[in-house]
Amino acid sequence: MESKKNRMRIAIIADPYIAVPPDKYGGIERIITLLIEGCLSKGHEVTLFAHPASKVKCRLIPYGIPPHKGPFIRVQEVLQIWGQLTPQRNDFDIIHSFGRLVGLLPLYFSRVPKVQSYQRSISRRNVLIASALAGRSIFFTACSDNCRQYGQLPGQWATVYNAVPIERYDFIPKVADDAPLIFLGRIERIKGVHTAIDIALATGKRLIIAGNIVPQGHSYVYFKEKIEPRIDGKQITYVGEIDDVQKNKLLGQSAALLMPIEWEEPFGIVMVEALACGTPVIGFKRGAVPEVVEDGVNGFICQTKEAMAAAVGRLKEINRSKCRRIAEERFSDRVVVDQYLTLYKDLITRR
């Protein structure tokens, strides 16, 4: 617990689309939740700008216009955050945005330290403009080196990995020889669900697929044409979108999490959730997979689906205790909250 003198007044901004914490899907919102809880546990004062249905233990300033679609609505939502944040800017020691960078625009010339965190693709042009106008008062973080383009962006940067509330995941030291593989994520092509099915069939392993189906567009067609016909309810099972309790159980009882992604995914919190349960990760060498998976230690990094199938046969080489330990040491809520708090203090002191 910080002394009263060292307590910080922290403003955190989330996009208004999903409540904090989320009921099911919502990776960024999970990170914001654990950051709020960590800051409050150390005695800091937190104000959250977020979805009106958010249920947090700090002060909440709601904003957003459902269903959040269309350029006119998006502009109105930006104007909302400007109107609510700008008059209060001097009430905070630091302002940390996980939303759109444009939300900080009215504060570019304010001396209040600002942190913009990215969990998605980054516009070099927008960062360049913000850095030029806000100078040293704005600092950027990304959830992986891959996300921040390996230091090629302008401005002040640090990589702060995503995390999970580690104590909420049960470590399972051993699973049955016939334990299934698991795929957990949105059911869309770039996530590689079809490849996960190929690997299960090639290895004779059962596969549990869990995640939300996009209800329209190309992703829905993908599910109906490429995934649903291959679900037999025996070797290949789809269990739908799951909550945290179900996720903990399914990940813990699985032989490995498959991450056959076909895009540069900025992080993929599910990898850490699996490791926290002791479950190794087998993934393609894309996005942040090589930053989370230590090949041969807590999983395997592969170039092809044939290599992933071969890696399934090597799972007994992986010590599940090491998977858990790596999650605790690198990706736990305690570690990541401390990294953010250290950054806050440095920026406030520098001001």
Buried (B, 14 or more C-beta within 10 A) or exposed (E): EEEEEEBBBBBBBBBBBBBBBBEBBBBBBBBBBBBBBBBBEBEBBBBBBBBEBBEBEBEBBBBBBEEBEEEEBBEBBBEBBBEBBEEBBEEBBBBBBBBBBBBBBBBBEBEBBBBBBBBBEBEEEEBEBBBEEBEEBBBBBBBBBBBBBEEEBBBBBBBBBBBBBBEEBEBBEEBEEEBBBBBBBBBBBBBBBBBBBBBBBBBEBBBBBBBBBBEEEEBBEBBEEBBEEBBEEEBBBBEEBBEBEBBBBBBBBBBBBBBBBBBBBBBBBBBBBBBBBBBBBBBBBBBBBBBBBBEEBBBBBBEEBEBBBBBBEEBEEBBBEBBBBBBBEBBBBBBBBEBBBEBBBEBBEEE
